[in-house]
Amino acid sequence: MAHAAALSDAAPAVATHEVPAGTLGVYTQKLGMWVFLTSEVMFFTALIGSYIILRWGTATEWPDPTKTLAIGITALNTFILICSSVSMVKAYAAAVQDDQPGLKKWLLTTVVGGATFVGIQIYEYRNLIHEGFLPSSGLFGSTFYAMTGFHGFHVSCGVLSMMYVTLRAFQGKYAGGKYEGIETIGLYWHFVDLVWILLFTIVYLI
């Protein structure tokens, strides 16, 4: 008994954070998110691929996006979304360092950025519909609303998820180096940001 107690006293302190064991050493939430994002990659690849085929394969002349869409305000919206991705990186770094004030600040910044993006997109839709550009306005209209609409839905889901994570952060759920939830939602958020950069380039600029 004395020998066992001595070994126990001599044993190194256990770290406050342990990565849950999962497949290939990746914890379950992260693995699940990667699997989900793989399916999302296929989904958006199909949407973007269909758009490219329809645009360059149609016999009729394709409308000039710069004359139909609000490039300026959408460029600003793209910048806001990119900034929200940066703030998400800051939030993850704060979580790893157990910087609770920083974690809360950067999560709130990310939520505001994502909500602003959705709000501006709704404003853009409202103006386009008012000007007569509808999903029924030919192939360009249907493909535009399909791709940007589905992406907007994904961003909205991300904002809601981020709000939940932020609420948990204010409740102290990520104290002590428990950053798995922050990392998992961060993967999703970076994904929707990357997809939007592709959509903005292909649909608005080319």
N, C-alpha and C positions, 0 to 999 in steps of 0.2 A: 504494500500500500504506500509506504514511504517513497519507494522507488518510482511508482506510478505518479505520485504527486510531484516528485522532482521533475519527471519528464514533462508533465503538464505545465509546470512553471517555466520550464526551459523552452517550451514550444513557442514559435513566433506567433504574434497576434494575427488573427484572421482579419482580412480586409473587409471593410464595410460593404464593398460592392463585389458581387460575384456574378459573372455572366452565366445565366442558366444554360445547362448543357442541352444541346439539341442536335439535329442532323448536321454533320460536318462542323460541329462546334459552334453553330450559330443558334442563338436563342430563338424560341418558338415564334415570338411576335415578328422578329425581323425576317425569319424564313418565310412566314406566311405573307408578309408584305412583298417580298421579292417574287413569290409565286403569283400574287395578285397583280403586281406590276407587269409581269411577263404577259399575262392575259390582256392587260391594258395596252401594252405595246402592239400586240397583234390587232387589237380593236382599232387603234388610231392609225396603224399602218394600212389597214383596209380602207379606212375613210380617206386618208391622204392619197393612197394609191388610186382609189376610184376617182377622186377629184382630178388627179393628173391625167388619167386616161380619158376622162370625159372632156377635159379642157383642151388637150392637144389632139384628141381624136375626133372631136366634133367637126362637122363640115361647115357649120355656121361660124361667123366671127364672134369671138368671145369678148364680152364687154371689158373695157379698160377699168380695172379696180380703182385706180387713182381718181377716176372721174365719178365713181359711184360711192365709194367708201370714204369714211372720215379718217384719212391717214394720220393727220396730226394728233388728234385726240387719242387714237389707238396707239400711236408711238409712245405718247405719254403714259398710257395705261400699261404698255409693255414694260416701260421703265419702272413703274410702280411695282409690278409683279416681280421683276428682277430684284428690286430692293428688298421685297419681302422675303425672297429666297436668301439674300445676304443676312437679313435679321434672323432667319431660321437657323443659319449656321452659327450666328452669335448666341442664340438661345441654347443650341446643343453644346457649344463650348462652355457656356455658363453652367449647364447641368453637369457636365463632366467634372468641372472644377468646384461643384457644389456652391456656386455663387447664386444664392436664391434671389436676391434683389435683381441681379442681372438677368436671370432666367425669366422672371416675371415681366421685366421691362421689354425684353426682346420678343417674348411670346405675344404680348399685347401689341407690339409694333407689327408683328407678322399678321395678326388677326385684322388690324386696321388696314394694312396694305391689301390683304386678300379681299376684304369687304369693299374697299374702295374700287378694286378692279371689277368686281361684280356689279357695283353700282354704276360705274362708267359704261360697262357693256350694256346694261339695261337702258341707259340713256342713249347709247348709240343705236340700239334696236328701235327705240321709240322714234328717233329722228328718221331712220331709214324707212320704217313703215309709214311714217307721215308723208315721206316723199314718194311713196308708192313702190318701194323696193321690198317685195314680199317673198316668202318661200315659193310662191307660185310664179314668180317672175323668171321663168326659164331655168335652165340648168345651173346658171351661176347663182341665182337666188336660193335654189333648193340645196345645193352643195354648201354654200356659204353658211346658211342657218343650221344645217346639219352638223357641220364640223365645229363652228364656233359655239353653237348651242350645247352640244355634248360636252365640249371643253368647259363652258361656263358652269354646267351642272357639276362637273368634277371639281371645279374650284369652289363652288358653293358647298359641296360635301366636305372639302378640305377645310373651309372656314369653320363650319360647324364642328368638325373634329378638333380643330385647333382651339376653339372656344372651350371645348370639354377639357382638353389637355391643360389649357391655361387655368381653368377653374381648379383642377387638381393641383396645379403648381401653387396656387394661392392657399390651398389646403395643406401644403407641405408634403404632398405625396412623392415628390422627387428629391427630397432632402437625403443627404447621406450618400450621394453618388448613384442614385437610382435613375438612370437616364434612358432606360430601354424605351419607354413610351415616347420620349422626346425624339430619339433617333428614328423610331418607326414612323411617326407622323412626318418627320423631316424628309424621309425617303419619298413619301407620297408627294409632299409639297414641291420638292425639287423636280419630280417627274412632271407634274402639271405645268411647272414653269418652263421646262425644256420643250414640252409639246407645244406650248403657246408660242415660243420663239420660232419653231418650225412653221406653225400655222400663220403667224404674222408675216413671215418671209414669203411663203408660198402663195397665200391668198391675197395679201394686201400689197405686196411690193413687186411681185413678178407678173 
